[in-house]
């Protein structure tokens, strides 16, 4: 599979996971990896790009005395 096609497929997979509800990076990796292999070094740039394009928004929640960054799909991302 060429790189551009895989990149587009990963975008769609991430958005599909987030349509089910907000999630955090490690959990997104686990869910997307059931369909297509993805690493942290691949996922986080995708999340940043989707956020920059208005498809996602982020917020933080404290978990075990640390802040965990969550991602939530926007209306733009649903389109």
Secondary structure, DSSP 8 states (H G I E B T S, - for coil): --HHHHHHHHHHHHHHHHHT--EEHHHHHHHHHTTS---HHHHHHHHHHHHHTTSEEEEEEEETTEEEEEEEE-HHHH-
